[in-house]
Amino acid sequence: MRSVGIKVLKNKLSEYVRLAEKGETVQVTDRGRVVAELVPPPAPRKMSEKEFLAQAAREGRFTPASNPGKGLPPRAPIPGLTLEELLKDLDEARADRDLP
């Protein structure tokens, strides 16, 4: 752990910030009395999906489902044209265009 006076810290702030970034704690003193500390940032913590969603909901980034757990509704086939019929209709619609 290092100790540095405020005046020296002002003149060499980048150096002491780099030391803190590398994991060293730097005590800041004013007339010999410790008034602050530069400490390394906390290690990033891995969050589970459940924790992430709970935090996002607390922060208002999304609104949770009012009726969770029901899943998606069953997918019904869309009535209409088959793929071949749809492609044929698309070709006919494009036929009247002047293509270069």
N, C-alpha and C positions, 0 to 999 in steps of 0.2 A: 504494500500500500504506500502510495506517495502522498506527500503533503506539499501544497503550493499556496503562496500568498495571492491575494486578489490581483495585485498589480502585475505580477509575473504571469498569472493566468490570462489576464487581458492581452498581454503581449504575445503569448504563445498558446492561445486557445486551441488552435487546430492540432497542435502536438498532443495536448492533454486529452482532447476528444478522441484522437486515434488510440491513445493508451487505454482509455475506457472501452473503446470498441473492441480492443484485443483482449479484454477481460480484467484489466487492472482497475482497482478503485482508487480514485484520486480525491483526497480531502482538501477542501478549499478553506484557507484560514484568513482571518482578519485580525491583525495585531496578536498573533499567536493563538487565537481561539478558533476552533473548527466551527464554520458557519454553514457549510454545505458539503455534499459529496457528489462527485461524478462517478456513476457506477455503470457497469456494462448493461446493455439491454437484456431483458429476460429472453431465454430461449423460446422460439416459437413452439407452441403446443399444438399437437395434432388433435383435432376435434372430430368426434364421431358425427355421422350424418344427423343423428337425432339431436345432438347438442348444437350443431350448426343451424338446423331448422328452428330449434327453440330460441336461439339467440336472434336469428333473423326476424322471427315473429315478435320478439320483445322490442326490437329496434324499429318495428313497423315497416320492414322491407317487403312483407307480404302478409296477407290475412289467411290464417289456416282455414281449411275446409270446415264448413259447418256440420257436415255429415260424413266424417272420414270413415274409411274402411269398407265402403260399399263397392269400390272398384268402378271400372268404366261400365257404361250400359252395354248390353249385347249389341254386336254389330250386325245390322240387317243388310242384306244385299240391296244395292240401289237398283230400282227398276229402270229399265230403259234399254239402251243399245248395248250390244256385245262389243268387245274390243275391235273386232274386225269391222263391224258396222260403223263404229265411231271413227276409225281411221279412214274408211271409205268416204264418209261424210266430210271429214276434214280435208281430204284430197280434193273432193268436188268443190268445196268452198274456196280452196286456194287456186283452183284451176283458172278462175276468171281474173286473177291478178297478173299483171305484166311483170314477170321476173326477168332480170338481166341475164 
